[in-house]
Amino acid sequence: MSVNPAESEIWGSLYGTHEMREIFSDRAQLQYMLDVEAALARAQAKLGLVPPHVATAITAAARVENVHLDRIAESTRTVGYPVVGVVKELGRAAGEEAARYIHLGATTQDILDTALVLQMRRACGDLRRDLLALARKLAEHAVHYRNAPMAGRTHLQHAVPITFGLKCAVWAAPLATHIERLDAAMRRTFVVEFGGAAGTLAPLGANGIAVVEALAQELGLGVPDLPWHVVRDGLAEMVAILGLICGTVAKFALDITLLTQTEVAEVFEPHAAGRGGSSTMPQKRNPIASEYILAAARSVHALIQLMFGAMAQDYERGTGPWQTEPLVIPQCFVLTAGALAHARAIAEGMTVNVERMRQDLTGTGGLIMAEAVAAALTPVIGRAAAEEALTRACDHASAEGRTLSETLRDDPTLRPHLSDTALDRLMDPALYLGSAGAFVDRVVARISTLDEL
């Protein structure tokens, strides 16, 4: 097994996605660093600090295939960061004249942080796409099953009837909020980092802020109020949002796992030959995707505390906390991408057994309708009396192995207030769904307003 299963050739597809791993691969990171160095040269050329032909040469050379990864790795082992090696390799590829102008006014963290922002911008685009697709698919289910009654469960027990459409809407609603959170966080976080040695840009004299603005324009990033070398709340916020996303899809996965139980059997993950099978029990159809969603979510939640801890950075350059971030950020993105991929697969192909939902509604002999009867009796005998009467009736029904309807029909104190017609209506789960349909409509309408990036 690989040290990190998310990077394993065997396990990797279960813990992440190839697409997200590529974004945070060594080659991709190096290319983003080269992109930043090239953009810096072009920005400074616009301000007359670098000859235009030199900026052109640097840009042409700034391709990962033009540098030696082994030399950069060797330099990183010695220096402690890859940027020194990247600058040397880029200078070699661009030529002696160009080498004199590479990295002007910058520090290592400027290049690494800005490259990280570029990586996260691409990664967030992919996550947003998957969030939107998942939300839309769940909204489709919410509409389709808007009026399909099922047992609502609290503390793992039957409570009152709900609809499967409402359950799908409950799964979908936070996804819309996460998209809004992600959009807002991207505007705040996707800003250029350029501050030089200690955040003053002193070597650039009066051109410091102009270079920051020109660099941001070259990269399509925002301009921060000041360099954020030791101001890491933006990165921490982004990872926290990943944790929220994982928490939402974990709730979805947990519900699917519970609904898949043999004794419930109302919803199943998509079925394919061998999927979720057992090495010893041929009958098994395990909720394997849900299990990996839950594992990914727990891992991201554990990593978040490291990110928050890394916010406490000393003076103008952190001694250790900054080095924690590369251990956290790529893993959180990869694991979140994997969790969303599993969630999309479940939503797009899950099997819904509406008939079993109807059967399960009758599993308690009508006890699930106790609140409905109590609500109907409240205007007649008062809330407290109605609650007490239904509690007594439910206890008798359970002890005697009878249905609630039978018990109520034989109750001399309640019978005068409950005609056969009224009782039949009160015992119908489909007639006690409250505002479930309206809630579904509200969530679906909100999701319909979400746009692609």
Secondary structure by P-SEA (a helix, b strand, c coil): cccccccccccccccccaaaaaaacaaaaaaaaaaaaaaaaaaaaaaccccaaaaaaaaaacccccccaaaaaaaaaacccaaaaaaaaaaaaacaaaaacccccccaaaaaaaaaaaaaaaaaaaaaaaaaaaaaaaaaaaaaacccccbbbccccccbbbbaaaaaaaacaaaaaaaaaaaaaaaaccbbbbbcccccccccccaaaaaaaaaaaaacccccccccccccaaaaaaaaaaaaaaaaaaaaaaaaaaaaccccccccccccccccccccccccccaaaaaaaaaaaaaaaaaaaaaaaaccccccccccccccccccaaaaaaaaaaaaaaaaaaaabbbbcaaaaaaaaaccccccaaaaaaaaacccccaaaaaaaaaaaaaaaaaacccaaaaaaacccccccccaaaaaaaacccccccaaaaaaaaaaaaaaacccc
